[in-house]
Amino acid sequence: MVGKAVGLTCANGLLYMIRDNGEITVRGIFDLKVQHTFMVPGARDIAVASDKTLWVLAQKIIRVKPNTVRPENCCSKVIQRELTG
């Protein structure tokens, strides 16, 4: 089941949408085609830095660095690093 949209931001030609189930969908702004989809449990807000780093507000602030791992795997690995210090 698709969750309800709870957050939205746009940067660098991409639209980022957060759903209440923690799914983050990244779409191109010109054609709205899905570029990436990934999960961040508890995600409620997102910001994009000029270097394309994603900052996600969940139970804590989570940083997702650009091009560190494949998009479908990025969040689980980054969340693990952030939560374990």
ABEGO torsion letter per residue (X at the ends): XBBBBABBBBBGGBBBBBBAAGBBBBBBAAAGBBABBBBBBGBABBBBBAAGBBBBBBABBBBBBBGABBAAAAAAAAAAAAAAX
